[in-house]
Amino acid sequence: MTRREMQKRMLLGAAGLAAAHHMPAFAQPATPVATAKAVIQIWMWGGPPHIDTFDPKPDAGYDYCGPFNRPIDTNVPGMQIGQLLPQLAQQADKYSIIRSMTHGNNGHETASYIVQTGHKPGGRLVFPSLGAIVSKFKGYDTGYSSLIPPYVVLTQSQGRFDPAGFFGPRYKPFVTGGDPNASRFAVEGVVSGNISDERQKSRRELLHSLDSLKQALPEHPVSMKLGSLEDKAYEMILGDAGKLFDLSTEDNELRQRYGRNRFGQSCLMARRLVGAGVPFVTINYGGWDTHKQHFQSMRTKLPQMDAAMATLLQDLKDHGLLDSTIVWWSGEFGRTPKVAWPAPWNGGRHHFGQCFSALLAGGGFKGGKVIGASDATGEKVAERPVYPPDLLGSICERMGINPDESLPNRRGMELKVMASGEEFGEGGGRLTEIV
């Protein structure tokens, strides 16, 4: 750079500073005060029936309620829920129900994307899910140091969309695989279902005896780098990280209360993970796509859900974690309020994105409240519509992530962490009623 060029740039810079002194300042979005450190997402893959769970309609008649026409009182005066959820009824002071969720989409893939990203599908970008956003803002980029990834899915991949979106593979969830109700929870790449810890140690010793490179050049950078990676791998397998997945250390009576099934033990595992500092855990709880023989399926599914969720809320409370952990229950949509009685459905409920329910507990959200309302048959939103970005943005705020902050992307586009619900309809807004 010439002397003249340097002087020119200095003068331009000074002029710019002077002009800026007389211009109004543009305030950056303030970071909200975090009331939560973690989220447990209970993902009801397939779409749970809102009428049979948290929005009962006993006066709608048999064509809507079927045999489930006797809702039960909760420990919150005036709040009733479905008759097969007696344990959750006694925990209602810990959670709030949203009865006016809506997006109008009836496709599994597209509705899953909407509910978990807050965006409509079909645009040029594939947006990241809430789990990936939390991983970005509360994970390795911001000081998270655990060997357990900051975004964990129990136990099967959701598989209906790319949860990392344009963030890329670094922000994909760690999917555990396995079954936490098995005698040994076989976690993908961490815990083997049929190889004991002692055998793992002997395998490592054998590996060392065959490692001629390390024996010949122990101080070589390659040897040292491989040794560091090996130490981290075995810490995951044999150290505290691996032991975290060992549910046999839990009290057997507590495990029974959760339910000795995949979902029940996944809820227990989620409590252990957030207790260890993992900021986002998804429980992928499938089996809710009940087009046929819906009520027969619900007689098994709902009691399992009831026991596990109620115990999770109480267990989080007992461990001092409920105030810092958000529990978010939702599916991609609800089920049709009117029952499909004729063959081949034989009493089924189909996809229904027009009106459905969600549940929020802990992490700064008030319990014992009901937001919004559906109409007399549960088919339309009657009061206070809540769109997916309204709910997701509210969770972001509790996690200390400003939903109006810029969302990093490689294209440098002007994007927000979470858009408003305006593209879905009128009358939405974040959930100020329960914060």
N, C-alpha and C positions, 0 to 999 in steps of 0.2 A: 504494500500500500504506500503511495506517495504521501509526502507531507501535506500537500494541498488537499488530497482526498481525505486525509485524517481530519484536517481542520473543517472541511465541509461537513463531514459526518457529525463532528462535535457541535457545530452550529445548528444543524438540523435537530440533533438530539435535545439541545437546550431549548430550541423553539417549541419542540413537542412537549417538553416538561412544562413550559410556561403556559401553553394552551391547555394542557391537562389540568392545570391549577384552577382554571376558570370554568371547567366542564363539570357537570354533575357526576358523582361517583355512581358506578353500577354495583349494587350490593350483590355479593355472591350468596347463594342459598346457604342458610345457616344449618349446621349439622345438628339434628335433634339430639336431646339427651337420651342415651340408651337406657331403657328399663329392662331389656332382655339381652342375654348372652347367647341364646341358642333357640332353635326351632325344631320341634318334632312334628313332621308332616305325616299325618295318617291319611294315606291316599287310597280311597275306596275305588279301586280300579273296576270299571264297568258301570258305575253309577248307582249310588245307594238310593233307596226309595224314601223320599222325604215324608210322605204320609205315614209310613210305618215306623219312622224314627223320631224326628224332632219337629214335625208339623202335622200332628194327627188331626183328622177331620171326622169325628164320630157321627156328626149329623149328616154327612154327605150320602150315607146309605151304602148298602152292600156292594153295589157296583164299583164303589171307590175304596171302601175299607176292607171288603172281604171279611174274614173272620176276626180281623184286628180292629175292633170297634170299641175297645174299652181303654182309652188312654189313662195314664196314672198320674197322680199328683207328684210333684217333686218337693224337695225341701225348701223351695222358693215359692211363697204364696202366689197363686195365680198362674204358675207355669206348669204345663203338663207335657209329657212326652209319651212315646209309644209304649204299649203294655209289656213288651218283651225286654224293656230296659230298666228293670227295678233298681239295679245297683247304680247306674248313672243318674237315676232319679234322686238318689241320696247325695250326689256330688254336684247338683245343679248350681249351688252357690259358687262353684269354682269356674264355671264356664258360661259363656253367652252364646245364644243361638241367633243366627241370621236366617230368617225365613223368606227372604226376598232376593236371593241370588238369581241372576239371570244373564244370559248371553244369547239365547235363541238358537244355538247350534246343536244338532243332534247326531253328529258324527264323532266316534270315539277319538280318532286321531286329532281332528281339528278342535274339538272341545277340550281335550287334554292340553293342547298347546295354549288355548285361550286362558284356561283357568290357571295354568302354571307360569305363563309369561306375562299375562295381562294385555296381550296384543291379538288382533285378528290375524288369521293366517292369510297367505296369498300374496304378501308383499315381497319386495326384493330381498329383505333381510329375514334371517331366522333368529329371533331374539332369544336371549338366555332365559332359563327358568329362574324362579326365585332362589332355588338352591344354588345355582351357579352364581347369582348375584351376591348372595351371602358369602360364598366361597371367594369371590373376587375381593369384596370389601372387608371380610373378616378372616381371610385365610392366609396363605403363605405370603401374599403380597404385602401384608400389613403386620407381620411379626408372628403369625401362628407357626409353631415349631414342632408340633407333635408328629410322630411317624404315621399316625392314623390320619388319613386325608380329612380335610375340613367338611367334605360333603360325602355322606355315606348313605347307601340305599340298602335296606333290609327287605328281602333277601334276593329278589329277582329284579332285573332291569325293567323299567316301566315300558320301554320298547315302542312307544307310540309317537315319539318325537325325539329330537336331539336336545337333551336338557342343557347342554353347554351353549348351543346356538353359535353365534359368530365369535364368542369368546374363545372357542377352540378347545382341543383335548385337555389342556391343563386344568380346565374347570369342570370336566366331566366327573360324575360321582364315582366313588369306589363302591362297586356292587359286590356284596359279600358272598352271594350264593349260599348253599348249605341250608340247614334247618336248625335253628337254635333250640328246638325241642328234642333233637337227637341226643344220644348219650354223649357225643362229642360234636360240637358245632364246627363243621368243616368250612372254614372261611377261605375263600379263594385266595391262594397264594400265601396264606398265613398259617392256617391250621389244617392239617391233614386229618381226614376222618379215620385213617387206619395206620398212621405212623406215630408212635409215641414220642414224647420229648427226648427220652433217653436214646432212641434210635436216631433222632435228628442230630443229637450231639455226636454220636458215633460216626454219622455220615460226614459231619463237618471235620472231624479228626482225620477221617480217611481222605477227604478232599485236601487237607493240608499236607498229608504225607505224599500226595501225588503232585503237588504244586511245585514243579521244578523251577519255574520262573521266580517265584518268591524265595525259594531256597537259595537260588544262585544270585539273585539281585534284590535283596529285601528292601533296599533304599531307593530302588528305581521308581520314578514317578508313576509308571503304569502299575507296578506292584502295590504301591501305596494307595493309589486310587481304587484299585480293585479290592484291596483290603478294607478300605473305608466303606465301600458299597456292601461288601459281605457282612461287615459288622452291623450295618443298619438293617440288612435283610434278616439276620439272625436275631437282632433285637426285636423285630416285629414278630418273629416266630417263637422265640424262647424267653424274651424279656417281658417287661410290664405291658407292652402293647399287645402281645399275644395273649397274656393272661387275662386281659380285659374281656376277651371273648369266651372265657371259661365260666359258664353259668352254674357249674356244679358248686361253686363257692357260695352261691346264694342260698338263703334259708329255704328249705324245701316247702314249708308252709306258704311262704310268699310266692313261690313258683306255682303252687297249686291255685292260689288266689288269682294270679294272672291267667291261669288256664294252661294246661299241658297240651298246647297245640302251637302251630307255627306262629299264628298272630299273637297269641298271648305272650310267648317267650320273646318275640320280636319287640313287643312293648317294653318288656323288662330289659332287653338289650339296649333299646333306645335310651332308657333312663341311665344305664351305665355309661353309654357313650357321651351324653351331654354332661354327666357328672365328671367325666374325664376331660371336658373342655371342647368336644367336637361341636362346632356351631350349627350344623344343619344335618338332620337325620330324617330320611324318608322311610316310612314303613309302607311297602307296596302290598296292599291287602286286596287281593283279587277275589273274584267269584260273585260279583254283584250284577253281572249282565244277565238278569233273570227274565228272559223273554218267555220261558216256559216254566210252569209249576213254581211260580214265584213264592207262594206262601209256604210250601214244603221246604224250600231252601232257607227261607227266613227263620223258620223254627230252629235251624241249626246255626245259621250265621249270626243272628242278632244276639242270642245269649253269649256266644263267644266274644263278640264285640263289646257287649255290655260288661262282662267280667274284666276283660283286659283293659279297656279304657278307664273304667272306674278305679281299678287298682292302680293304673299308671298315675292318674291325677292325685290319688292319696299318697302313693309312694313318692312322687316328686315333692309333695308337701312335706312328708316325713323326713326327707333328705335335705330340706331347705332349698330345693331347686325350682319349685313352682313359680316363685316370684321372678325368677330370671330365665324361665323357659316357656316359650310360646308353644302351645299344643294347637295345631290347626288340623281339623277334620273336614274332609271334602272329597267329592268325586268330580268327574268331568261334567256331570249333569245329574239330574234326578231320574226318576222313573215316571211313566205316565200315570197320573192319578186314577184314570178310569181303567179298570182291570179288563184285560182281554180274556174273556171266559171261553169262547169257542175253541174247538180243536183247530190247529195243532197246539195252541198256546196253553190251553187248559188252566187258565188262571195266571196269566203272565203280565208283566209290566214292561213297556218298551222305553226307548231313549226319550229324555225330556229335558231340553235345555231352556225352556221358557220360564220355569220357576223351580227353584230347588233350595236346599238348605246347606248351611255350613256351620261349623262350631269353632269358637276360639276360646282358649283358656290361658291363664298365666302370663308372665312376661310383661306385666303392666296393663293387660286388658282386664276390665272388671268382669266379675262373674254375676250370675243371677239375672241377666238381662236378656230381652228379646228385641232384636232389631228387625223392623219391617214386618210385613204380613202378606200372606197369599189370600186369594179369594176363598169362598166357602167350599170349593172343591179342590183347592190346591193347584189350579191350572194356570192362574195368572197372578202377577204381582199386584197386590192391592194397595200397598203402602211402602214407601221408601225403597225403591230399587237399589240393589247393591251389585255393581259390576265387578268382574275379576280384578281390574287394576285398582279399584277402591280398596278391596280387601288386601291385595298384595302391597300396595303403597302404605297401608296402615301397619302391616307387619314390618316393613322396612323402617318406618319411623320408630317403632318400639326397639328395633335392633340398632338404632343410632345411625341409620343410613338415610340420607335425605332423598326421598323419591324424586325430587325436582332437580337433583344434582345431575351433572353431565355424566352420561354413560360412556365409558371409554370404548372406542372402536377404531380399527385400523384405517378406516376410510376418513376419519376426522369429521364424521357427520355430527350435526347438532341433535343429539338424542338425550332424552332424560332417562334416569334409572327406571322410573315407572311413569307411564303416561296416565293421564286422567281418564275417567270413564266416559268422556264426552263422545268418543267415536261409537260407543255402544248405545247411548240414549241419554235422555234428560233425567234429572232428579237424583243422580247418584251423589258421590262424594265420600271422602274417607270417613272412617268409623269413629267420629268424635264422641259418639254416645257412650262408648265403653272405654275411653281412655281418661 
